Amino acid sequence: MDAYGFYHEMIYQNRFVMSSPMKLVEADLKDRLINYNNNEIDMWCLGNAAMEMDNLGNCMCVKVNNQRSRRIDGAVSLIILYEVYRRYRSEFAKNLR
């Protein structure tokens, strides 16, 4: 990305970084605040995703039953987007005005 001049930021996919945004995504899905327009691929990825929690309450997105054929890329992308939003929400709000 650097070679092409894109600004980017590393979002580590571990329990410590992904826990908060995953809990936010879970809550927003339960409250039906996330609109994915019944997209078949989104529904498939979200249906393949499960939450794995450690003894400290940190959670991470994993494949249901650890099946290799399942894809969760769409669900993980949504969680990463929530982390980016969480980091920069004041800047997002400022630009909405």
N, C-alpha and C positions, 0 to 999 in steps of 0.2 A: 504494500500500500504506500509506503514511503517513497518508493521509486516512481510511483505515478502521481505523487503530490497530493494524496488524499490524507486528510486529518483523520486519525482513528484513535481509539482508546481501547486498551485491553480490558476485557471483562472475563475474569477467571470463572470457570465453571466448576466451582467447588461448593461445599456445603455452607461455607461462611459467607460467600458473596451471593449465592443463589437463594438462600433461605428466605430472606425478607421479600424479595420480589415474587417468589413462588407462592408465599402465603397471601400476598396481595392479589395475584392472579386467581388463586383459588377462591378468595372472597368475592372478587368481581365476577367470576364465572357463576358462583352460587347466586349472586344478586342479579344475574343476567345483564350486567353492565357492558360486557364485551360482545360486540356484534361482529361475527365472522360470516355473516350472510349465508349461513348453512352451507358453507363451502365444504365439499366432500373431503378434500385433502386435509383441511383444518380439523374437521370432525374426526377423521381417521387418526391424525397425529395426536389430538387431544385424548382420544379414546385409548390410544396405545400408551399413554403416559400415566405413571403412578408416582406417588410421593414416598420417598424413603426417609425416615427420620432417625436421627441418632439419639443417644440418651441425654443430650443437652438441648434437644428441641430444634436442632438445625436440620433442615430438610433439603432434599435434592430430587430433581426429576430423574426417574429411571424408567426403563421399559417394563411393561406389565409382565410379570413372571419371567423377567430377564430373557425373553425370547429374542433371538438375533434378527428374526425376520420383521420385527416390529420397528416402525420408524417414529421417532418423537421429535424430529428436527423442527417442525412447525411449533410445537409446544415449547421447546427450549428457546427458540427465537422470540416467542412472545414473552417469556420470562426475562430474557436478556433486554428486550425493549422496555419492560417495566423497570429494570435496574437502571437503565440509561435515564428514563424519565425520573426515577427517584433521585438520581444524582443531580439532575439539571431542572427540576420542576420549577424553581423560581425563575430561571431564564425563560422557560417555556411560557410561564404566566406573564412575564414582562413583555414578551413578543406578541401576546394575544391582544394587548391593549391597543 
